[in-house]
């Protein structure tokens, strides 16, 4: 029998944390050598495995949303692209962990471009979901820098560009997008949004995942608290609750109607429902009592006020007014805001003051709905009155 050989080695990378993101130290590993088997047990192996698993999760999530044909298609495409790009960033990190600075320059820069584009994509996803905004061409300006990096992917070297402030700037910009996205979550009032439990769980999980993604790389390069290898690993682990949330609340997240809800609406159509009576009761209450002026006024509260079941209100709005409860509130708020802007008594009010008086929690949402319904911005509407 051939003698088996055992040996161990300890190898530490000479570069410190605060320099360029380097491949991680290889921690004490044990190798067994015989005729045909070599077994390696290293921290690097598990880091690679977890990072690759996270990248695969991103690909699965992105692919499942990009093929959707129902619900908010713009939001679905933005989220799919976000996951695909972050998955690409994770694959780049895993590759860099394995090869270090010998990794092809083209793929290093593609990974950095994907990282830089992820901040704007998360921001726009929040605008389209919580802010209910439609596509705007100026959004494309957020992606100028990632496009420039791709254009110079074969020229932007580690030593001459990324190690001399490029990577620092990339992380700083990404951190700025992360901070602004957190502000949007507060501005749009996530707790005040009319979201069910599954939808709220989804946004909280997504916030956790994106925070881990941005902060982990900053903790490595700016603060020196983490080895580079742990940044993608932490993010990959944080992806699991997001994947579970997507699996548990897929219909709520994608806004695809459940079969039970469709059946309920079909039953309403065949039942003897006094639609016109309920419709007039709803609109009269909205006009006379002005409940839309209350911040965070919900369908449940409205149902209690008019003594009509919530599902019946939703059905009447959908089938007979081609609207929904959120749109009904915003229509009345915009109409009320227009009356305030016409009145000289409110000339001392700012646009944000008018928005709050009309029941809006966000000035940007107010501007968007006002322009969509009236055709001009609130400021232009006020100036037009004065001419």
C-alpha positions in Angstrom: 0.0 0.0 0.0 1.3 3.4 -1.0 2.1 5.6 1.9 -0.3 8.5 2.4 1.1 11.9 2.9 -0.4 14.7 5.0 0.8 18.3 5.1 -0.6 21.7 5.9 0.3 25.2 5.0 -0.5 28.8 6.1 -0.5 31.5 3.5 -1.4 35.2 4.1 -1.8 37.8 1.4 0.7 40.6 2.0 -1.7 43.5 1.1 -3.8 45.1 3.9 -7.5 45.7 3.9 -7.5 49.3 2.9 -5.7 48.8 -0.3 -7.3 47.6 -3.5 -9.9 44.8 -3.1 -7.6 41.8 -3.1 -8.2 38.1 -3.1 -8.7 36.8 0.4 -6.2 35.1 2.7 -6.2 31.3 2.4 -6.8 30.1 5.9 -5.2 26.9 7.3 -6.1 24.0 5.1 -5.4 20.3 5.1 -4.4 18.3 2.0 -4.4 14.6 1.6 -2.5 13.2 -1.3 -2.8 9.7 -2.7 -2.9 8.2 -6.2 -6.1 9.9 -7.4 -7.6 12.1 -4.7 -6.8 15.6 -3.6 -9.2 17.1 -1.0 -9.1 20.8 -0.3 -10.8 22.3 2.7 -10.3 26.1 2.6 -12.3 29.2 3.6 -11.8 30.3 0.0 -13.7 27.3 -1.2 -16.8 28.0 0.9 -16.6 31.7 0.1 -16.7 30.8 -3.6 -19.5 28.3 -3.1 -21.7 30.8 -1.2 -21.0 33.6 -3.6 -21.8 31.5 -6.6 -25.1 30.3 -4.9 -26.0 34.0 -4.5 -25.3 34.7 -8.1 -27.5 31.8 -9.2 -30.3 33.1 -6.9 -30.1 36.5 -8.6 -30.3 34.8 -12.0 -33.4 32.8 -11.0 -35.1 35.9 -9.4 -34.3 38.1 -12.4 -35.5 35.5 -14.9 -38.8 34.9 -13.1 -39.6 38.6 -13.2 -38.5 39.4 -16.7 -40.9 36.9 -18.3 -44.0 38.3 -16.5 -46.7 39.7 -18.7 -49.1 40.9 -16.0 -49.0 43.6 -13.4 -46.6 46.5 -13.4 -44.4 45.5 -16.3 -42.0 48.5 -15.9 -41.4 47.6 -12.2 -40.9 43.9 -13.1 -38.3 44.7 -15.8 -36.4 47.1 -13.5 -36.3 44.5 -10.7 -35.2 41.7 -13.1 -32.4 43.9 -14.5 -31.3 44.8 -11.0 -31.1 41.1 -10.0 -29.3 40.1 -13.2 -26.7 42.9 -12.8 -26.1 42.1 -9.1 -25.7 38.4 -10.0 -23.1 39.5 -12.6 -21.3 41.5 -9.8 -21.3 38.4 -7.6 -19.9 36.2 -10.3 -17.2 38.8 -10.9 -16.3 38.8 -7.2 -16.2 35.1 -7.1 -13.9 35.0 -10.1 -11.7 37.7 -8.6 -11.4 35.8 -5.3 -10.1 32.8 -7.3 -7.8 34.6 -9.7 -6.9 37.9 -8.1 -5.4 40.6 -10.3 -4.9 38.0 -13.1 -8.6 38.2 -13.9 -9.3 39.6 -17.4 -9.6 43.3 -17.3 -12.7 43.3 -19.5 -14.7 41.3 -16.9 -13.4 43.3 -14.0 -14.8 46.5 -15.5 -18.1 44.8 -16.5 -18.5 43.8 -12.9 -17.8 47.3 -11.7 -20.3 48.7 -14.3 -22.9 46.3 -13.0 -22.2 47.4 -9.4 -22.6 51.1 -10.3 -25.8 50.6 -12.2 -27.5 48.7 -9.4 -28.0 51.8 -7.3 -30.1 53.7 -9.9 -32.1 50.5 -10.7 -33.1 50.1 -7.1 -34.0 53.8 -6.9 -36.2 53.6 -10.0 -37.8 50.4 -8.8 -39.0 52.2 -5.7 -40.2 55.1 -7.8 -42.4 52.9 -10.0 -43.7 50.7 -7.1 -44.2 52.9 -4.0 -44.2 56.2 -5.9 -46.4 54.8 -8.8 -44.3 56.8 -11.4 -44.3 56.0 -15.1 -41.1 55.9 -17.2 -39.3 59.2 -17.8 -36.5 59.7 -20.3 -34.4 61.6 -17.8 -34.0 58.4 -15.9 -31.5 57.3 -18.5 -29.1 59.9 -17.2 -28.4 57.7 -14.1 -26.7 55.2 -16.3 -24.2 57.5 -18.0 -21.3 56.4 -15.7 -21.9 52.7 -16.1 -22.0 53.1 -19.9 -18.7 55.0 -19.8 -17.1 52.2 -17.8 -18.3 49.7 -20.3 -17.0 51.8 -23.2 -13.5 51.9 -21.6 -13.7 48.3 -20.2 -10.5 47.3 -22.0 -8.5 50.4 -21.0 -9.5 51.1 -17.3 -6.8 49.2 -15.5 -6.6 48.4 -11.8 -3.3 50.1 -11.2 -3.9 53.3 -13.2 -7.6 53.9 -12.6 -9.4 51.8 -9.9 -6.6 51.8 -7.3 -6.1 55.6 -7.8 -9.6 56.7 -6.8 -11.9 54.9 -9.3 -13.0 52.2 -6.9 -13.4 54.8 -4.1 -15.6 56.9 -6.3 -17.7 53.9 -7.4 -18.4 52.9 -3.8 -19.1 56.6 -2.8 -21.7 57.0 -5.6 -23.3 53.6 -4.7 -23.5 54.6 -1.1 -25.2 57.9 -2.1 -27.8 56.0 -4.0 -28.3 53.6 -1.1 -28.9 56.6 1.3 -31.3 58.2 -1.2 -33.2 55.0 -1.6 -33.7 54.8 2.2 -34.9 58.3 2.1 -37.4 57.4 -0.6 -38.7 54.5 1.6 -39.3 57.0 4.4 -40.7 59.7 2.0 -43.2 57.4 0.3 -44.2 56.2 3.7 -43.8 52.4 3.4 -45.8 51.9 6.6 -48.5 54.1 5.3 -48.7 52.4 1.9 -51.8 50.3 1.3 -49.8 47.1 1.1 -50.6 43.6 2.5 -48.3 41.6 4.7 -46.6 39.8 1.7 -45.9 43.1 -0.1 -44.4 44.7 3.0 -42.3 41.7 3.7 -41.0 41.9 0.2 -39.9 45.6 0.5 -38.3 45.0 3.9 -36.4 42.0 2.5 -35.3 43.9 -0.5 -34.1 46.8 1.6 -32.1 44.3 3.8 -30.5 42.7 0.7 -29.6 46.0 -1.0 -28.2 47.4 2.3 -26.0 44.3 2.7 -24.8 44.7 -0.9 -23.7 48.3 -0.7 -22.5 48.4 3.0 -20.5 45.2 2.8 -18.2 46.5 0.1 -17.9 49.8 1.9 -17.0 48.0 5.1 -14.2 46.2 3.2 -12.6 49.1 1.3 -13.4 52.2 3.4 -13.4 50.8 6.9 -11.2 47.7 6.7 -13.7 45.8 8.8 -14.2 42.9 6.4 -12.0 40.9 4.0 -13.0 41.4 0.4 -14.2 37.8 0.2 -16.8 38.3 2.9 -18.6 41.1 1.1 -20.2 39.0 -1.7 -20.7 36.1 0.8 -22.7 38.3 3.2 -24.9 39.6 0.4 -25.4 36.1 -0.9 -26.6 34.9 2.5 -29.0 38.0 2.7 -30.5 36.9 -0.6 -32.2 33.9 1.0 -35.0 35.8 2.8 -35.7 37.7 -0.4 -36.0 34.5 -2.3 -38.3 33.0 0.4 -40.4 36.2 0.3 -40.7 36.1 -3.5 -41.8 32.4 -3.3 -44.3 33.0 -0.5 -45.9 36.2 -1.8 -45.3 36.0 -5.6 -48.9 37.0 -6.6 -49.0 39.9 -4.1 -45.6 41.2 -5.3 -46.4 40.8 -9.0 -50.0 42.1 -8.6 -51.4 39.1 -10.6 -54.9 38.4 -9.5 -55.6 35.2 -7.6 -58.1 32.7 -8.8 -60.2 33.1 -5.7 -60.3 36.9 -6.2 -61.4 36.4 -9.9 -64.1 34.0 -8.8 -65.3 36.4 -6.1 -65.7 39.2 -8.7 -67.5 36.8 -11.1 -70.0 36.0 -8.3 -70.5 39.7 -7.7 -71.4 40.2 -11.4 -74.2 37.6 -11.2 -75.5 38.8 -7.8 -78.2 41.5 -7.4 -75.8 44.2 -6.2 -77.3 47.8 -6.1 -74.2 49.1 -7.9 -75.6 52.6 -8.7 -76.7 53.1 -5.1 -73.3 52.1 -3.7 -71.5 54.1 -6.3 -73.3 57.3 -5.5 -72.9 56.7 -1.8 -69.2 56.3 -2.2 -68.7 59.4 -4.4 -71.0 61.6 -2.3 -69.1 60.7 0.9 -65.8 61.4 -0.8 -66.9 64.8 -2.0 -68.7 66.0 1.1 -66.6 64.5 3.9 -63.3 64.7 2.1 -61.6 61.7 3.8 -58.9 61.9 1.2 -57.4 64.8 3.2 -56.3 62.3 5.9 -52.8 61.0 5.4 -52.7 57.2 5.0 -56.5 56.9 4.6 -57.2 53.2 3.8 -59.8 51.2 2.0 -60.6 49.5 5.3 -61.5 52.9 6.9 -63.5 53.9 3.8 -65.4 50.7 3.9 -66.3 51.3 7.6 -67.3 54.9 6.9 -69.7 54.1 4.0 -70.8 50.7 5.3 -69.9 48.8 2.1 -67.6 45.7 2.2 -64.0 46.4 0.9 -64.2 43.8 -1.8 -67.4 45.3 -3.1 -65.9 48.8 -3.2 -62.9 47.5 -5.1 -65.2 45.7 -7.6 -67.3 48.8 -8.2 -64.2 51.0 -8.7 -62.6 48.5 -11.1 -65.6 47.4 -13.1 -67.7 50.6 -13.2 -65.2 53.5 -12.7 -62.2 51.8 -14.3 -60.1 52.9 -11.3 -58.9 51.7 -7.9 -59.1 53.1 -4.4 -55.6 54.7 -4.6 -56.4 56.4 -7.9 -59.8 57.6 -6.5 -58.1 59.2 -3.5 -55.5 60.9 -5.7 -58.1 62.2 -8.2 -59.9 64.0 -5.4 -56.7 65.2 -3.9 -55.6 66.7 -7.1 -59.0 68.4 -7.7 -58.8 69.8 -4.1 -55.3 71.0 -4.6 -56.3 72.8 -7.9 -59.0 74.6 -6.0 -56.4 75.8 -3.4 -54.0 76.9 -6.1 -56.8 78.9 -7.7 -57.6 80.7 -4.4 -55.6 83.8 -3.5 -56.0 82.9 0.1 -53.4 80.2 -0.4 -50.9 82.3 -2.3 -48.5 82.2 0.7 -48.5 78.4 0.7 -45.6 76.7 -1.0 -46.2 73.8 -3.4 -45.2 71.3 -0.7 -47.7 73.0 1.7 -50.5 72.6 -0.9 -49.5 69.0 -1.3 -49.8 68.3 2.4 -53.1 70.2 2.7 -54.5 68.0 -0.1 -53.5 64.8 1.6 -50.3 63.9 -0.2 -47.4 62.6 1.8 -44.8 63.3 -1.0 -44.3 66.4 -3.1 -42.9 64.3 -6.0 -46.0 62.1 -6.0 -48.2 65.2 -5.9 -46.4 66.8 -8.9 -46.7 63.5 -10.9 -50.4 63.0 -10.3 -51.2 66.7 -10.7 -49.5 66.9 -14.1 -51.0 63.6 -15.2 -54.6 64.8 -14.3 -54.4 68.5 -15.1 -51.8 68.5 -17.8 -49.3 71.0 -16.2 -47.3 71.1 -13.0 -48.7 72.7 -9.9 -46.3 75.6 -10.2 -47.3 76.2 -13.9 -50.9 76.0 -12.9 -50.5 78.7 -10.3 -48.6 81.0 -12.6 -51.2 80.5 -15.3 -53.9 81.7 -12.9 -51.9 84.9 -12.2 -51.7 85.8 -15.9 
